[in-house]
Amino acid sequence: MTSPSPTALLYAQDKLSPDEAQALTEQLLAGCDDGELFLQFSATESFTFDDGRLKTADYSRDSGFGLRGVSGEMTGFAHGNEISAGAIARAGETLRLLDPADGTPAPPPRRSNRHLYTDASPLDAIGFAEKVRLLETIDAAARAKDPRVAQVTVSLSGSWSVVDIVRADGFTAQDIRPLVRLNVAIVAEENGRRERGGFGIGGRYLYDDLFEEATWSRAIDTALGQAIVNLRSEAAPAGEMTVLLGPGWPGVLLHEAVGHGLEGDFNRKGTSAFSGRIGERVAAPGVTVVDDGSIHDRRGSLSIDDEGTPTEETVLIEDGILKGYMQDRLNARLMGVEPTGNGRRQSYAHAPMPRMTNTFMRGGEDDPQELLSRIDNGIFAKSFGGGQVDIVSGKFTFSCTEAYKVKNGKLGAPIKGATLIGDGPTVLTRVTGIGNDMALDEGIGMCGKAGQSIPAGVGQPTLLVNGITVGGTA
């Protein structure tokens, strides 16, 4: 049996054809500065294996449209889960509430033939039984690794999305987006004490790599290693101290505490700590922060954003100097700059806004071991869990899932209950060492903003920061 084409999943000739979509968009957005008709089909699946059995197996399909019109600073948006000419025409009535545009319509996005990931669907390539067998294999292998393993939870998820962007000026663009993820969580028990460790990996590719033994074995080893380390952990110290941040996933702190403050909407409205500071020093020398949605197969990457703009590398901070912001089309037009490919939305039911893709700090020249040797008394934060951030001020609290005391340049005992407290703009100015080991995260990040959740990537090298407040339990 032949699978339907991506276009056929969006357009049913008895309800809507591509020509009708183009004509409707031109008619409904005639009085607007900008906007688009966004069509989407998505299929998702998820499996959870817990306590030695398959706990959940979910599969869903969804399709719909979002119609957006922009006039000046006003936005009209309506959406529906029926892709038909009638439903789109009814949604267009919302745009009558907009003031008529009095300027020149915004030009369309530039064209691009670049494609950053496969068109194939991860959901179809491997059967249900084989996916369940993988989870059973991981569960059994984890339990056989160490007698202290008390509980194993394994989850596998995948999605496949087709989007079509139709503009009134005749511009159209289609993108096909796969996404997969594998997570392993292990609880280890010894002498009545239980501790947890976890590891996840994923990206915009097919399941193949996740089914490789080398991949899932590394997931087991990392999760188990973290759980066993935490079995030996002591109460965390408290107070302001020097902190060494590990490479890769700890970049989530940079993402939350600094990245959101560099998004265009907050800066256009003057509510970010970085508003109006282009050209000023906002970080220590050597600190360069980049957002790049054009990296192949990465979780936060897109061939085009959700407005049709090709993604690109955007240098936000260079050698400590603020260079620019991440922009969608609306905020870029109002600020008199070019969009950067950062217009993103959770689904057809949401309007786009400036969002991060893969946001990271570039590596420096310092040897990570030499950075460790500089610490007289502090902590090494290797991995983070949950946290809270005030986007406007950049104030944050992040809990460490794996951390160690550092004394006289040497790693000491692992610690439990360490929380890092501070604000992003200040932390950037206190960076005193930048490792040569920059790494992106393993592909597990989700980013929330204004009620919308999207996949995103983070990364950084080993960083030495003088003076972060550590909330501890000792």
MITORRO-552938 format. One record per atom (N, C-alpha, C, CB): residue in one letter; x, y, z. Coordinates in steps of 0.05 Angstrom, whole numbers, plus 5000, padded with zeros to 4 digits. Glycine has a CB too. Layout:
N
AXYZ/...
This chain:
474
M501749765000/M500050005000/M501850255000/M498150005024/T501150444983/T502750684981/T501850895000/T502750794952/S503651015015/S502951225034/S502151475019/S505251285054/P500251635029/P499551885015/P501852085015/P497152015029/S501952254995/S504052454993/S503652665015/S504152574965/P505752805023/P505453015043/P503353225034/P508153155048/T503353295009/T501353494999/T498553385002/T501853564970/A498153124997/A495453014999/A494453015028/A495452724988/L496253005047/L495453015075/L494353285083/L497852935093/L495053495068/L494153765074/L491853855057/L496453955071/Y491853765032/Y489853855013/Y488053625004/Y491153994989/A485553635010/A483553454999/A481953604978/A481653335021/Q481953514953/Q480853664931/Q477953744935/Q481153514905/D476453574951/D473653644955/D473253854976/D472053394962/K475453924991/K475354125012/K477054365007/K476054005039/L479454324997/L481354534992/L483554444973/L482654645018/S484154604952/S486354544934/S488454754939/S485454534904/P490954704930/P493054914933/P492355174919/P495654814921/D490955164896/D490155404883/D488055564899/D489055344855/E486255414911/E484155544928/E485455664953/E482055344936/A487455524964/A488855634988/A490255894981/A490855434998/Q491455904957/Q492856154949/Q490856374944/Q494456094924/A488656314931/A486656524925/A485356624951/A484456414906/L484756444969/L483556534994/L485456705011/L482756285011/T487956625012/T489956785027/T490257065016/T492656645027/E490357074989/E490557344976/E488157514982/E490857304945/Q485757394982/Q483357544988/Q483157635017/Q480857384980/L483657445035/L483257505064/L485357685076/L483157245079/L487857685064/L489957845075/L490458105059/L492557685076/A488558175041/A488858395023/A489358665038/A486458425005/G488158695061/G488458945076/G490558935098/G485859015089/C492458735097/C494458705118/C497258765108/C494358415128/D498958835127/D501858875122/D503258615117/D503159025145/D502358405131/D503858155131/D501957935141/D506458165148/G502857685140/G501257465150/G501457225132/G498357545153/E500157015139/E500256765124/E498056575132/E503056635128/L497656385114/L495956145121/L497955915126/L493956075097/F497755805150/F499555595159/F497955335161/F500955665186/L498655145144/L497254885144/L499154675156/L496454795116/Q498054485172/Q499754285185/Q498354025188/Q500654385212/F499853805182/F499053535189/F501153425207/F498653355164/S500453285229/S502453165246/S501452905257/S503053355270/A503452725260/A502952455272/A504952425294/A503052225250/T504152325317/T505952295340/T505352025353/T505552515360/E507451905365/E507151665380/E509051675404/E507751415363/S508351535425/S510051515449/S509551255463/S509551755468/F511751145474/F511650895489/F513150925515/F512950655472/T512050815537/T513350825563/T513450545574/T511951025582/F515850455582/F516250195594/F517150235622/F518250015578/D515550145642/D516250205670/D515549965687/D514650455679/D517249915707/D516749685725/D516449425710/D514249735742/G518049385689/G518149135675/G515849085656/G518248925694/R514249295650/R512049245631/R511449495615/R509449145646/L510049465593/L509249695577/L506949835590/L508449605548/K507550085599/K505550235614/K503650395595/K506850435633/T504850525574/T503250685556/T504150645527/T503250985563/A502350655509/A502950655480/A500850835467/A502950365468/D501651075458/D499851265448/D500551335419/D499851525465/Y498451375403/Y498851465375/Y496651665369/Y498751225355/S497351885356/S495352085348/S496052215322/S495052295370/R493952315309/R494252465284/R492652725287/R493352305259/D493652935276/D492253195278/D492853355253/D493153345304/S490953515245/S491453705223/S489753945227/S490853565195/G490554165215/G489054415218/G490454645205/G488454475247/F489454885209/F490555125197/F490555355217/F489055205172/G492355535214/G492455785228/G492556015208/G494755805248/L490756205210/L490756435192/L491456685208/L487956465178/R493556815199/R494457055214/R494657295195/R497257005227/G493557515204/G493957775190/G495257975209/G491257875180/V497158135198/V498558335214/V498158605201/V501558265216/S497358795217/S496959065208/S498259255228/S493959135203/G500459385221/G501859545241/G502859365263/G500059775252/E502159435288/E502859265311/E500659075319/E503559445335/M498359085304/M496058915311/M496258645296/M493459055304/T495558435310/T495458165298/T492658045301/T497657985310/G491557945280/G489157785281/G489757495275/G486957895262/F488757315291/F489457035287/F487056855293/F491856945305/A486556665276/A484456465280/A485456195270/A481756545266/H484455985281/H485355715273/H482955525274/H487555615291/G483355295261/G481355095260/G482554825254/G479155155241/N481254605262/N482254335257/N480954205233/N481854165281/E479654365216/E478554265191/E479854435168/E475454285190/I481454305152/I482654445130/I480754445106/I485454315122/S479254655104/S477254685082/S477054985075/S474554565090/A476055035051/A475755315042/A473755455059/A474855315012/G471555315067/G469555445083/G470555515111/G467155265086/A472055335124/A473155395150/A475155625150/A474455145162/I476855635129/I478755855127/I477356115122/I480855795105/A475356115105/A473756365100/A472456465125/A471656315078/R471356285141/R470156365167/R472256485186/R468756135181/A474656365186/A476856465203/A477656745194/A479256275202/G477356795168/G478157055158/G476457285168/G477957055128/E474157225179/E472457435190/E473757575214/E469757325199/T475557425228/T477057535250/T478757775241/T478857325263/L479757765217/L481557975207/L480158235202/L483057875182/R477558225201/R476058475197/R476358675220/R473058415192/L477158565243/L477558735267/L480158895265/L477558555292/L481858825247/L484458975244/L484059245231/L486458805229/D485559445239/D485659695225/D486859645197/D487259915240/P485859775176/P487059725150/P489959815149/P485459885128/A491659665136/A494459725134/A494759975116/A496059495122/D496660155125/D497060395110/D499960415099/D496560645127/G501460195101/G504160185091/G504459995068/G506060115113/T506959965059/T507559775038/T507559495050/T510159835024/P506259295037/P506359025048/P509258925051/P504758835030/A509658775072/A512358665077/A513158475054/A512558525104/P515658475046/P516558295025/P516558005035/P519358365015/P516357815017/P516357535025/P519057445035/P515457345002/P519157215050/P521757115058/P523457045034/P521356865076/R526057035038/R527856955016/R527656655012/R530857035022/R528156564988/R527956284981/R530456134990/R527556254951/S530055874995/S532355705002/S531755414994/S532855715033/N533655274982/N533454994975/N534654814996/N534654944948/R535654925017/R536954765038/R534854585052/R538354945058/H535754345058/H534054165074/H535754025095/H532653955055/L534954055120/L536753975142/L536253695153/L536554175164/Y534153565144/Y533453295155/Y531953135135/Y531853335181/T531652885140/T530252705122/T527252765120/T530752415130/D526152695096/D523252725093/D521752485104/D522552765063/A523152265108/A521852015116/A520652035144/A523851775115/S518651885149/S517351885176/S518551665194/S514351835173/P519451735217/P520451535236/P518351345246/P521851665260/L515851425244/L513651265255/L513151015238/L511151425256/D513751035212/D513050815193/D515350615189/D512150925167/A517850695194/A520050535185/A520450285203/A522550695186/I519650295228/I520050075247/I517350005259/I522150155269/G516749745261/G514149655271/G513749675301/G513749375262/F511249655309/F510549685337/F512049475354/F507549645341/A512049225346/A513249015362/A516249065366/A512848735349/E517649165345/E520449215348/E521049445367/E521649275321/K519249645368/K519649865386/K519249775415/K517550095380/V517249605420/V516849495447/V519149315455/V514149345448/R520249165435/R522448985441/R524949145450/R523148815417/L525349375437/L527649555445/L527349635474/L527749805427/L524949715482/L524549805510/L524949575529/L521649925513/E524049335522/E524449095539/E527449035542/E522948855528/T528949065519/T531749005519/T533249205537/T532849015491/I532649455535/I533949655552/I533349615581/I533049945543/D530849545587/D530049495615/D531649255626/D527049435617/A531849045611/A533248805621/A536248855623/A532848565602/A537449005604/A540249055604/A540949235628/A541149195578/A539249435634/A539749615656/A539649465683/A537749845657/R537749285686/R537449135711/R539848935715/R534848985712/A540948845692/A543148655694/A545848785700/A543348495669/K545949055697/K548449205700/K549349205729/K548049485690/D547449235747/D548249285775/D546049195793/D548949585780/P546649045814/P544548945833/P543149175847/P545748755853/R544249405847/R543049635861/R540749765845/R545049845867/V540349685820/V538249795804/V535549705814/V538549705774/A533949895823/A531349825835/A529049885816/A530949985861/Q529350075798/Q527150145780/Q528350255754/Q525150345793/V527150175732/V527950275706/V525450385691/V529350055689/T525650625680/T523550735663/T524750815637/T522150975677/V523750705615/V524750765588/V522450875572/V525950505575/S522951095557/S520851205540/S522051255512/S519751465552/L520351215492/L521051265464/L518851425452/L521550995449/S519551635437/S517451795424/S518451895397/S516752035442/G516551945380/G517152045353/G514852205342/G517851815334/S515452385324/S513352535311/S514252595282/S512752795326/W512252655265/W512752725237/W510652935230/W512552465219/S511653155220/S509953385215/S510453495187/S510353605236/V508253565173/V508453695147/V507153965150/V506953525125/V508554175142/V507354445143/V507554575115/V508854625164/D505554735109/D505454885085/D504855175092/D503254775065/I506355365082/I506055645088/I505255785062/I508655775100/V502955925063/V501856055039/V501556345045/V499155925030/R502656525028/R502456815032/R500856945010/R505256935034/A499857185016/A498257324996/A499857414972/A497057565010/D502457444975/D504057534952/D504957304934/D506557674963/G503857064937/G504556844920/G506656654931/G505356944894/F507956734952/F510056564964/F508856324977/F511756724985/T509956094972/T509155844986/T511655694994/T507255674969/A511555545016/A513855385024/A512755155040/A515855555041/Q514054915036/Q513254675050/Q515654565065/Q512054465032/D515154455089/D517354325104/D516254075116/D518454515126/I517953865118/I517253615129/I519153565152/I517353375108/R518153525176/R519853525201/R519553275218/R519053775217/P521553105218/P521652875237/P522852965264/P523152645225/L522152805285/L523352855311/L523152605327/L521953105325/V525352515340/V525252275356/V526752325383/V526552035341/R526152155402/R527452185429/R527351925444/R526152415445/L529451855458/L529651625476/L530551725503/L531551405465/N529151635524/N529851705552/N530151455569/N527751905564/V532151455586/V532551235605/V532851365633/V535051065598/A531251275652/A531451365680/A531751125698/A528951535688/I533651135716/I534350915733/I534351005763/I537050785726/V533050845780/V533150895808/V534950675820/V530250895821/A537050755834/A538850565848/A538350575878/A541850625841/E538550335891/E538050325920/E540350185934/E535350175925/E541150295956/E543350175972/E542950256001/E546150255962/N542850056019/N542550106048/N540150276054/N545050246059/G537950226040/G535450366045/G535250646032/G535050396073/R537350736018/R537350996005/R536950955976/R540051146011/R535251125964/R534651115936/R535451385922/R531651055931/E536651365899/E537351595883/E536851545854/E540351675888/R536451755839/R535651735811/R537851845793/R533051875806/G537951735768/G539651835747/G538151815721/G542351685746/G538851985702/G537351985677/G539052065653/G534952155678/F538251995630/F539652065605/F537652065582/F542051885599/G537852255564/G536052265541/G537652345516/G533752455545/I536652255492/I538052315467/I535852335445/I540252115460/G536352505426/G534352525404/G535252735384/G531652595415/G533452785364/G534052975343/G532152945320/G536952945334/R532653095299/R530953085275/R532052885255/R530753365262/Y531652625262/Y532552415245/Y530652175250/Y535552335250/L531351945239/L529651705243/L530551555268/L529851525218/Y529051345274/Y529651185299/Y532251035297/Y527351005304/D533350995273/D535550805269/D537750835290/D536750845242/D538751075294/D540951105313/D540251035341/D541951395312/L537751085349/L536851015376/L536650715381/L534051145382/F536350565359/F536250275361/F539050145360/F534550165338/E541150305356/E543850195357/E544650135386/E545850395344/E545849895390/E546549815418/E548450015431/E547749545417/A550250135415/A552150325426/A550650565438/A554150415405/T548450645425/T546950885434/T545450825460/T544950975412/W543850605460/W542250555484/W543950455507/W540050365478/S546250325501/S548050245523/S549250495536/S550250065512/R549950695520/R550950945532/R548851075549/R551951135510/A546351065541/A544151175556/A543951035583/A541551155541/I544150775583/I544050615608/I546350695626/I544050315603/D548750685615/D551250735631/D551151015644/D553750705614/T550251215628/T550151485638/T548151515661/T549551685616/A545751415656/A543651435676/A544351285702/A540951325665/L545451035699/L546250885722/L548551015736/L547050595713/G550451115722/G552751245734/G551951485751/G554751335713/Q550051635741/Q549051865756/Q547551785781/Q547152045738/A545951575779/A544451475803/A546351375824/A542551245795/I548451225816/I550351125836/I552051345848/I552250915823/V552851535832/V554251775843/V552551905865/V554951975821/N549951935859/N548152065878/N547651905903/N545552135865/L548151645902/L547951475926/L550051555946/L548151175919/R552351665937/R554551745954/R554452035961/R557251675941/S552452175952/S552352465955/S551952565983/S550252585937/E553152795989/E552952926015/E551153176012/E555652996027/A550453286034/A548853536033/A550453756020/A547953616062/A549153906003/A550554125988/A551154356006/A548954215964/P553454486003/P554054726018/P552354966007/P557154806015/A552355176022/A550855416014/A552555666016/A548255446032/G551855855999/G553256115999/G554256185972/G555656106019/E555456425969/E556456505943/E559256385939/E556656815941/M559656255917/M562156115912/M562756095883/M562155845925/T565156015876/T565955965849/T564655705839/T569055945846/V563655715814/V562255485803/V563455415776/V559155535801/L564055165772/L564855065746/L562454915734/L567354875749/L561555015711/L559354895697/L560354705675/L557455115685/G559254475673/G560054275653/G559154355625/G559054005660/P560254215605/P559554275577/P556854145570/P561654175559/G555654235548/G553254115537/G550754205550/G553453825539/W549254015563/W546654065574/W546554295594/W545553825587/P548654345610/P548454585628/P548054845613/P551054605644/G548254845587/G547555085571/G544655155574/G548255035543/V543054975586/V540255045591/V540055295609/V538754805603/L542055325626/L542055565643/L542355815626/L544255555664/L544155805606/L544556025588/L542056075571/L546955965569/H540755865562/H538355885547/H536156035562/H537355605539/E535655955586/E533556065602/E534156345613/E532755885624/A536556365625/A537156615639/A538056835621/A539356555659/V538956775597/V539956985578/V538456975552/V542956945573/G537956735541/G536856705514/G534156845511/G536556425508/H532356805529/H529656935526/H529957235526/H527856845548/G531757345541/G532157635542/G533257745516/G533957705564/L534157575498/L535257655472/L533257615449/L537857515466/E530757545456/E528657515436/E527457785429/E526457325445/G526757825403/G526158095393/G523758225407/G525558075365/D521658075414/D519258195424/D519758335451/D517057995428/F521258215469/F521858335495/F523558595491/F523358135513/N525258585471/N526958825467/N525559045453/N529458745451/R523758975434/R522159185421/R520359335442/R520359065399/K519359185461/K517559295481/K519159425505/K515759085492/G521859385505/G523459505526/G523359365552/G522759785529/T522559115553/T522158975578/T524458775585/T519558825578/S526458765567/S528758585572/S531058735585/S529658455546/A532658595600/A535058705612/A537058795590/A536358515631/F536658695565/F538458755543/F537258965524/F539158505528/S534959075531/S533659275513/S535359525509/S530959355524/G535659605483/G537059855477/G540059845482/G535960075492/R541259605484/R544059585491/R545859475469/R544359415516/I544859475444/I546559385422/I549159545421/I544959415395/G551359405419/G553959535418/G555259565445/G553759805406/E553759505466/E554859535494/E556059265503/E552659625513/R557859285522/R558859035535/R556858935555/R561659095549/V556058685550/V554058565568/V555158305580/V551458505553/A557558225573/A558757975583/A561758005584/A557857735565/A563057825597/A565957825600/A567257785572/A566857605619/P569657895568/P571157845543/P571357545538/P573957965544/G571057465513/G571157185505/G568457055503/G572857035524/V566357175515/V563757055515/V562357115488/V561957155538/T561856905472/T560456935447/T558056745447/T562256885422/V555656855444/V553156705445/V551856715418/V551256815468/V551056475408/V549956445381/V547356295382/V552056305363/D545456375365/D543156205360/D543356105331/D540456365365/D543155845326/D543555735300/D541555515295/D546455635296/G539555565279/G537555365272/G538155215247/G534855495269/S540655245236/S541355125211/S543354895214/S542555335192/I543554775238/I545354555243/I543854295236/I546354555272/H545054125220/H543753885211/H542853705234/H545653725193/D540353605232/D539253395249/D538753475278/D540953165248/R539453725286/R539153795314/R536253845321/R540754055319/R535653805347/R532953815357/R531654095352/R532853755386/G533254305354/G532154575351/G532354675322/G533554755369/S533354515304/S533754615276/S531254595259/S535954445264/L531154785240/L528954785221/L530054885194/L526654985230/S529154765172/S530054855146/S528955135141/S529054665123/I526455185149/I525255445149/I523655475175/I523355495124/D523355715184/D521855755209/D518855745202/D522556025223/D517155795221/D514255765217/D512956005203/D512955715243/E514556185192/E513656395175/E514856365147/E514356665186/G516556165143/G517756115117/G520556235113/G516056235096/T521656365134/T524256475133/T526356255138/T524656705154/P528456225120/P530456035125/P531956095151/P532556025102/T532555885167/T534055925192/T536955985185/T533855675210/E538456095204/E541156185200/E542656205226/E541256455186/E545256245224/E546856305248/E546556595255/E549856225244/T545756655279/T545356935288/T547256975312/T542456995296/V549157145310/V550957215332/V549557415349/V553757315321/L549057345374/L547657515393/L549557685410/L545857345411/I551657555420/I553657685436/I556357595425/I553457615467/E558157775418/E560757715407/E562957835424/E560957805378/D564657655435/D566757745453/D565757935475/D568957885436/G563357875485/G562258035507/G560558265498/G564358125524/I560458335472/I558958565462/I556358475450/I560658725441/L554158605458/L551558535447/L551358625418/L549258675463/K550758425400/K550658475372/K547858485360/K552258275357/G545958335371/G543358325359/G541458155375/G543458235331/Y538958135364/Y536857975377/Y535757765357/Y534658165386/M534257575367/M532957375351/M530257495342/M532557105366/Q529657475316/Q527357625305/Q525457445289/Q528257855288/D522857485293/D520857385275/D520257615255/D518257295289/R518357585237/R517857785217/R516658045229/R516057675195/L514658005247/L513258245258/L515258425273/L510958155276/N516658315292/N518458475308/N520758585291/N519558315331/A521758435272/A523858535255/A522958775239/A524858315235/R520458765228/R519458985212/R519159235230/R516758915200/L518059205254/L517559435271/L520159545283/L515759345294/M522359385284/M524859475294/M526759555271/M526259265311/G525859525246/G527459615223/G529859445218/G528359895228/V529659185223/V531858995218/V530758755202/V533158895245/E532558575195/E531758335180/E530958115199/E534058245162/P528957945191/P528257715207/P530557515207/P525757575197/T530857365228/T533157185231/T532356885229/T534557235257/G529856835222/G529056555221/G528256445248/G531156385209/N527356615266/N526556525293/N523556555298/N528156685313/G521956575277/G519056585281/G518056295284/G517656725257/R517256225308/R516555945314/R513855925328/R518655805331/R512455705324/R509855655337/R509655365346/R507555735319/Q508155315366/Q507855035375/Q506354865355/Q506255025402/S504254985342/S502654835323/S500955035307/S500854625336/Y499354925289/Y497555095274/Y495655265291/Y495954935254/A495255175316/A493355315334/A494655545348/A492255115354/H497155615342/H498555825355/H499756025335/H500755715373/A499856275342/A501156475325/A504156475330/A500056755331/P505856535310/P508756535314/P509656765331/P510156535287/M512056725343/M513356935359/M516356885358/M512256945389/P517957075366/P520857025366/P521656815387/P522457285372/R522956595378/R523656375395/R526456285388/R521656145393/M527856165408/M530456045403/M530255795387/M531855995430/T532555725373/T532755465359/T534855295375/T533555505329/N537355305366/N539555195382/N541355425392/N541254995364/T541255475417/T542655715429/T544955615446/T540755885445/F547355715440/F549755615454/F551955825456/F550755365440/M553755775474/M556155945476/M558455795462/M556855995506/R559955945446/R562255825432/R564555765452/R563156015410/G566155575444/G568355495460/G570655695461/G569455235451/G572255675482/G574555845485/G577155685482/G574555985512/E579255765496/E581855645493/E582855505519/E583855845484/D581255515540/D582155415566/D581755105567/D580655545588/D583754975580/D583554695585/D581654655609/D586354565591/P579554485607/P577654445629/P578954365655/P575554235621/Q581054195654/Q582454115678/Q583954345691/Q584453885672/E584954525675/E586254765685/E584254945699/E587754915663/L581854965687/L579755125700/L579055015727/L577255135682/L578854745729/L578354615755/L580454685775/L578054315751/S582954685766/S585254735785/S585255015796/S587854685770/R583755195784/R583655475794/R581855505819/R582755665772/I580155305824/I578155335845/I579255255872/I575555165838/D579255445891/D580055375919/D577755245934/D580955635933/N575455355931/N573055255945/N570555315929/N572855375974/G569355115918/G566955155902/G565554895895/G567655305876/I564054895873/I562754655864/I563054625834/I559754655872/F562754375825/F562654315796/F559854215791/F564754095788/A558354355774/A555654285767/A555654145740/A553754535766/K555353885740/K555653725715/K553053705700/K556653455722/S550753695714/S548253665701/S546053805716/S547553375697/F543953905701/F541754045714/F539153905710/F541554325702/G537253955728/G534553865725/G532754105720/G533653705750/G530654125736/G528754345732/G529754605743/G526154275746/G528354825734/G529055085744/G526855285739/G531555185730/Q527155525750/Q525155735746/Q526655985738/Q523455785771/V525456135719/V526756375708/V524756595705/V528156315681/D525456835712/D523957075705/D525157175679/D524057295728/I523557145657/I524657205630/I525557505628/I522557145609/V524057685640/V524657965637/V527258035651/V522458135648/S527657955676/S530058025691/S532357835688/S529358045721/G531657585680/G533757385677/G534357245704/G536257505666/K532957305725/K533457175751/K532656885749/K531957325774/F534356705760/F533856425757/F534456265783/F535556315735/T533256035785/T534155825804/T534155565788/T532155815829/F536355415790/F536655165776/F537654955795/F538655185752/S536354725795/S537254505812/S539254325797/S534854335822/C541354235811/C543354065799/C542553775803/C546154115812/T542653615782/T542153325785/T544753165790/T540753225760/E546953285783/E549553165789/E551553395794/E550552975766/A552753405818/A554653615824/A556553515845/A553153865835/Y558853645847/Y561053565865/Y562253805879/Y563153415849/K563153755904/K564853955917/K567553975903/K565153885947/V568654215903/V571454245893/V573054385915/V571454415867/K575354265922/K577054375943/K579954365933/K576754225969/N581254595933/N584054615925/N584554495897/N585854485945/G582754555879/G583054465851/G582454175846/G585754525843/K581254035865/K580653755862/K577753695866/K582353585882/L576653505850/L573853425854/L573653275880/L572853255831/G571553345896/G571053215921/G568553045920/G570853415944/A567153025942/A564852855944/A562552965927/A563952835973/P560852785916/P558452885903/P556553005923/P556952655887/I554953195914/I553153345932/I550253325922/I553953635935/K548453345941/K545553315935/K544153565944/K544353065948/G542253665929/G540653885937/G541754155930/G540153875966/A543754165912/A544954425905/A543154575885/A547754385892/T542754825890/T541154995872/T542755245866/T538455075886/L542955315840/L544355555832/L542355785830/L545855515805/I543056015842/I541256245843/I542756485833/I540156295872/G541456635815/G542756875805/G541157005783/G545556815795/D542457175767/D541057285744/D543057265720/D540157575748/G541857205696/G543457155673/G545357375665/G541757105651/P544457625663/P546257845655/P548657875674/P544758105655/T548257835700/T550557855719/T552457625716/T549457875748/V551357385713/V552957145710/V554857175686/V551256895707/L553857285664/L555457315640/L557957485645/L553857435617/T557657675662/T559957855668/T561957735687/T558958125680/R561257505699/R563057385719/R564457135708/R561457305744/V564157085682/V565556865670/V568556925668/V564456805641/T570156755681/T573056795682/T574656585667/T574056815710/G573256375656/G574656175641/G572656035622/G575955965660/I573555995597/I571855865577/I573355635565/I571056075555/G572355395569/G573655145560/G573755115530/G572254915573/N575454945521/N575754885493/N574154635485/N578754835486/D572154565501/D570554325497/D567654375492/D570954145522/M566954575477/M564154645472/M562654395461/M563954875451/A560354345472/A558654125464/A555754215464/A559053875482/L554254115444/L551354145444/L550153935461/L550254145415/D547653975470/D546353775487/D545653535469/D543853895500/E544653325482/E544153075468/E541453075452/E544052855488/G539953285454/G537453305438/G534953245453/G537653125415/I534653365477/I532353305494/I530753555502/I533253165519/G531653795494/G530554035506/G527754115495/G532454265501/M526154215513/M523554345506/M523554625519/M521154175517/C522554815503/C522655095512/C519755195514/C524255265493/G519055325536/G516455435540/G516455735540/G515255335566/K514455855527/K514156145527/K511256215520/K516156285507/A509956375536/A507256475531/A505356235525/A507256665507/G505656015540/G503855795537/G504555605514/G501155895534/Q506655665498/Q507355495476/Q509955345483/Q507755665451/S509955085476/S512354915481/S513454815454/S511554685500/I516054845450/I517254755425/I519954625431/I517655005406/P520954445413/P523554325417/P525754535411/P523954085398/A527854515428/A530154705425/A532654575434/A529654965442/G534954685425/G537554575432/G539154775448/G539054495407/V540954675465/V542754855481/V545554745479/V541754865510/G547454895489/G550154805490/G552055015501/G551054725462/Q554354925509/Q556455095519/Q558954935525/Q555455245546/P561255075527/P563654935537/P563654935568/P566255075527/T565654805580/T566054835609/T566555135615/T568554665618/L565055235635/L565255515642/L565955545672/L562555655637/L567855725677/L568555795705/L567256065711/L571655805709/V565656075732/V564156315739/V564756385768/V561056285734/N565756615773/N566356715800/N563956845812/N568756905800/G562856725833/G560756855848/G557956795839/G561157145846/I557056545841/I554256475838/I553256385866/I553856245817/T550856465873/T549756385899/T548856095897/T547456565907/V549755925915/V549055645916/V547155605940/V551555455918/G544755525934/G542855445956/G543255155962/G539955505948/G544155095986/G544754815994/G543054726017/G547654786000/T543754496028/T542254376050/T544054336074/T540954116042/A546654396071/A548554356093/A548554596111/A551354296083/
